[in-house]
Each structure stands twice: as structure tokens, then as C-alpha cells.
Amino acid sequence: MQKDSPTIMVVEDESLLLQAITKKLDLHKIKTVSCTSGNQALDYLENFKQMPDIIWLDYHLKDMDGLEFMNKLKMREKWKDIPIVVVSNSATDEKVHNILGLGAKKYIIKAEHRLDDIIKIVLELISD
């Protein structure tokens, strides 16, 4: 029996970047759930039975930041174990410490990585 391809929830409010990410993931035969806000992602998780294998979370969203999103996620028993990779344009030691302290698997700075490199990191985390 062949294992279903993994599902990645991508939470990114920049539409062009979101499109680029989902197109690249499609090339890897990865199912994606695209959300343009933290609230949209939380609504999806609330209303659909299939949980994503991992969440790709932009730290700076229009409706909330990554820390607030992760706090809301961790309050729900059925969501708290979903792995999260936080991707951001900036990082302070405190921000990274807080995000990793909430259980994020990685904190990646966009400017330091090509999109293909970030996808490779995410795919490696899924396969672990």
C-alpha cells in the first residue's frame, strides 16, 4: 500500500509568495492547504477532519503574528502536536527563543534561504 502524499498547510499573507510556494510544492507532489491569514488557518483546522502533516507559518500576518497563532494552536489538544516551521523576514533572539519554546521545529529567515532550500528543510522534517 502506498502512503498518501503529505499535506502542508502554508499560512502566508503575500499572495505572490503563497502562489510560488504552492507551485513548488506541487512539483514535489505535495498536497497544500493555502491560507492567507491566521484566522483562516484556524478555521480550516476547526472545520476539516484531515490535519496537515506540517504547517509552514509566516511570522508576520495581517491579523496576528506567529506567536499568537502558535499560542492558539497549542491550546487545542488535537492541534498541539502539528509540527510548525516559522518563516520570517526578521528575527531577534527573543522572537526565535519564544517561537522555538512553543514547539516550532525550525525558525527560518527568508532572506538567508532560497525557496527551494526552505522546501527541502520542510520535506526533511516531514520524513523524520
N, C-alpha and C positions, 0 to 999 in steps of 0.2 A: 504494500500500500504506500503510495507516495504522499509525503507530508504536504499539506497545503502551504502555499507561499505565505510568508509573514505579512502582517499588516502593520504599517507605520502611520500613526496619526501625526500630521505635520500642522503645527499651530504657528502661523506666520501671517502677519498683517500686511506685508508688502506683496501685492498681487503678482508682480512680475517675478519676484524671487520664489514665491509659492509655486507658480507655474513651472519655473526652471527645476525646482526640487522634484516636483511630481513627475515631470518628463524624464528626468534622470533615473528616478526610482522605477518608473515603468520599464526602462531599458533593462533593469535588473530583475524584471518580473515580480516586483514588489507591489502589493496592493497598498493604496494610500487612502487615508481619510483626510481631506483638506479642511482646515478650519482657519478662519481669518480673525478670530478673537478667542480670548479665554472662555468667555461665556458660551460661545458656540461649541467649543470643545467639551465643556462640562455638560451642556445639553445633549450632545451626541452620546457621551458616556452614560448619561442618565436614561436615555430612551432606546438604546440599541443593545442587544444581547452580546454581540461579538466585541470583545475588548481588543484593543490594539496590542501587538506584541511589544511595542515601544512607542514613546511619544518624543517627537522632535519639537522642542519648545523654544520659540523666540523669546528672549527675556523681556524685551520692550514691546508690549502690545498696547493698543489704544485703550482697552478697557481695564487692564490690570497688568501688573508686572509678573515675572516668572515666580517670584517668591510667593505672591498672593495665590497664584494658580496652584503652585505645589502645596501650599497650606490647605487649600480647599480639597485638593486631590487626596491628601493624606488623611483627611478627616473621615473619608468613606472607606469602610472595610474592603469593599470589592474593588476599589481603585488603588489602594495604597501600595500594592506591590508591582504596579506597572512601571517598568524601567523608563527613566526620562533622561534625555540628553538636552541640555540647555545650550542654545546657540545665541551669541550676542555680539554686538559691535564693540562692547566695552566690558571691562572687568576691574573691580577693585578687590583687594584681598578679602575684605569683609563680605562683599557680594558673593564671591566664589565660595568662601567658607560657609556662608549661610545656605547657599543652594546645595552644596555637597552634604552639609549637615542634615538637610531634609531628605537626603537619599538619592539625589541625582547621580547618575552613573558617570557623567562627564560634563564639563563646562568648556565649551569651545568658543574661541574668539574668531568671528567670521574673517576678519582681515588677515589672520595668520594662516588660514587654510583655504585651499581651493574647494569648490563644491564637491568635486569627486572624492577628495580626501575625507570630507565630513561624512559623505555617504559610506565610504569604506569603514570608517570608525563605527558608524551606526550598525552596519551589517555585521561587523565583527561582534558587537555587543549582543545582537540577536542570536548569533550562532553559539555563543558561550553557554 
